[in-house]
Amino acid sequence: MALEYKRTAPQEGAANNPLHGIKLIDILEYLVATKGWPEMAEMVDINCFKSNPTIKSSLKFLRTTPWARTKVEEYYLKCIK
């Protein structure tokens, strides 16, 4: 009786996704350290960057608001190029 192993297919888009393996908290910490809250608020127009910004409140908002997270991720990709 031979054992058969199933190969799992790699996640679609993982190889082509520049954000694969990068956590949202790492993105925010990088942007805060390199750009600061005022520039982030100017470039990505969301209240969690303007009014009493913190990493914790920003994470909470971005995890529940896909359009805002997409904007932050796009800004991050522009900043690291």
Residue frames relative to the residue before (quaternion, step in Angstrom):
aa qw qx qy qz dx dy dz
M 1.0000 0.0000 0.0000 0.0000 0.00 0.00 0.00
A 0.2033 -0.8030 0.5534 0.0873 3.56 -0.48 1.19
L 0.3895 -0.6976 0.5517 0.2394 3.52 -1.09 0.74
E 0.1733 -0.7717 0.6035 0.1007 3.52 -0.96 0.83
Y 0.1926 -0.7719 0.5973 0.1011 3.53 -0.93 0.90
K 0.3008 -0.7400 0.5725 0.1848 3.51 -0.89 0.91
R 0.3073 -0.7261 0.5841 0.1927 3.52 -0.93 0.87
T 0.2894 -0.7401 0.5751 0.1943 3.51 -0.92 0.84
A 0.4506 -0.6808 0.5089 0.2730 3.52 -0.95 0.88
P 0.5160 -0.6189 0.4755 0.3530 3.57 -1.03 0.68
Q 0.6089 -0.5536 0.4115 0.3917 3.55 -1.15 0.58
E 0.5126 -0.6515 0.4633 0.3131 3.52 -0.96 0.89
G 0.8316 0.2163 -0.1727 0.4814 3.54 -0.95 0.90
A 0.4765 0.6931 -0.4425 0.3112 3.61 1.19 -0.23
A 0.6757 0.5001 -0.2995 0.4513 3.57 0.94 -0.86
N 0.7389 0.4034 -0.2187 0.4934 3.57 1.07 -0.69
N 0.5883 0.5872 -0.3654 0.4191 3.58 1.25 -0.13
P 0.3350 -0.7710 0.5017 0.2041 3.63 -0.48 1.12
L 0.6704 0.4864 -0.3003 0.4730 3.60 1.23 -0.31
H 0.3964 0.7317 -0.4740 0.2877 3.59 1.27 -0.01
G 0.8264 0.2000 -0.1768 0.4958 3.56 -0.79 1.09
I 0.6223 0.5084 -0.3520 0.4800 3.60 1.24 -0.03
K 0.3349 -0.7612 0.5261 0.1781 3.56 -0.72 1.09
L 0.6194 -0.5603 0.4110 0.3653 3.54 -1.20 0.61
I 0.6368 0.5267 -0.3385 0.4501 3.60 0.97 -0.75
D 0.6326 0.5253 -0.3301 0.4636 3.60 1.05 -0.72
I 0.6227 0.5352 -0.3269 0.4679 3.56 1.06 -0.79
L 0.6859 0.4855 -0.2858 0.4606 3.57 0.85 -0.99
E 0.6614 0.5057 -0.3149 0.4557 3.59 0.89 -0.88
Y 0.6307 0.5217 -0.3305 0.4699 3.59 1.01 -0.75
L 0.6911 0.4850 -0.2864 0.4529 3.58 0.82 -0.99
V 0.6439 0.5083 -0.3257 0.4701 3.60 0.97 -0.79
A 0.6833 0.4954 -0.2885 0.4521 3.59 0.93 -0.88
T 0.7713 0.3752 -0.1985 0.4744 3.59 0.93 -0.84
K 0.7905 0.3053 -0.1462 0.5105 3.59 1.02 -0.77
G 0.3326 -0.7450 0.5075 0.2773 3.58 0.98 -0.82
W 0.6639 -0.5410 0.3562 0.3738 3.54 -1.22 0.52
P 0.6617 0.5172 -0.3506 0.4145 3.67 0.79 -0.82
E 0.6835 0.4639 -0.2969 0.4791 3.60 0.90 -0.84
M 0.6210 0.5343 -0.3438 0.4589 3.57 1.03 -0.72
A 0.6558 0.5114 -0.3064 0.4631 3.59 1.00 -0.84
E 0.6470 0.5125 -0.3137 0.4694 3.56 1.10 -0.68
M 0.7292 0.4439 -0.2374 0.4635 3.57 0.92 -0.91
V 0.7612 0.1642 -0.0914 0.6207 3.59 1.11 -0.72
D 0.2344 -0.8360 0.4875 0.0926 3.54 -0.14 1.34
I 0.3628 0.6875 -0.5519 0.3017 3.56 0.14 1.36
N 0.6018 -0.6337 0.3694 0.3159 3.55 -1.03 0.88
C 0.6286 0.5591 -0.3624 0.4011 3.61 0.98 -0.68
F 0.6568 0.4631 -0.3153 0.5047 3.61 1.26 -0.20
K 0.6949 0.4955 -0.2581 0.4527 3.58 1.23 -0.47
S 0.8032 0.2787 -0.1072 0.5155 3.55 0.77 -1.07
N 0.8276 -0.1994 0.0807 0.5184 3.57 -0.39 1.29
P 0.0658 0.8597 -0.5040 0.0517 3.61 0.72 1.04
T 0.0555 0.7516 -0.6564 0.0352 3.53 -1.12 0.81
I 0.6246 -0.5228 0.4174 0.4029 3.55 -1.25 0.41
K 0.6660 0.5321 -0.3074 0.4229 3.58 0.86 -0.99
S 0.7023 0.4505 -0.2829 0.4730 3.60 0.80 -0.94
S 0.6335 0.5299 -0.3288 0.4579 3.58 1.05 -0.71
L 0.6348 0.5240 -0.3253 0.4654 3.59 0.98 -0.83
K 0.6505 0.5239 -0.3163 0.4498 3.57 0.90 -0.94
F 0.6844 0.4837 -0.2831 0.4664 3.58 0.88 -0.94
L 0.7080 0.4821 -0.2739 0.4374 3.58 0.80 -1.02
R 0.6383 0.5293 -0.3320 0.4496 3.59 1.08 -0.63
T 0.7468 0.3766 -0.2181 0.5029 3.60 1.14 -0.52
T 0.7254 0.3696 -0.2214 0.5368 3.60 1.28 -0.06
P 0.2790 -0.8257 0.4659 0.1526 3.58 0.08 1.28
W 0.6545 0.5185 -0.3390 0.4334 3.63 0.90 -0.79
A 0.6604 0.4951 -0.3105 0.4716 3.58 1.03 -0.75
R 0.6289 0.5310 -0.3319 0.4609 3.57 1.00 -0.79
T 0.6306 0.5348 -0.3249 0.4591 3.57 1.00 -0.82
K 0.6527 0.5108 -0.3138 0.4633 3.59 0.95 -0.84
V 0.6588 0.5002 -0.3062 0.4711 3.59 0.95 -0.87
E 0.6559 0.5054 -0.3127 0.4654 3.59 0.94 -0.83
E 0.6429 0.5051 -0.3229 0.4767 3.60 1.00 -0.76
Y 0.6376 0.5173 -0.3206 0.4723 3.60 0.99 -0.79
Y 0.6296 0.5358 -0.3188 0.4636 3.57 1.00 -0.85
L 0.6676 0.5022 -0.3027 0.4588 3.59 0.89 -0.94
K 0.6348 0.5111 -0.3315 0.4753 3.60 1.04 -0.69
C 0.6742 0.5194 -0.2879 0.4391 3.58 1.01 -0.83
I 0.7259 0.4346 -0.2655 0.4623 3.60 0.99 -0.68
K 0.5504 0.6119 -0.4095 0.3936 3.62 1.21 -0.12
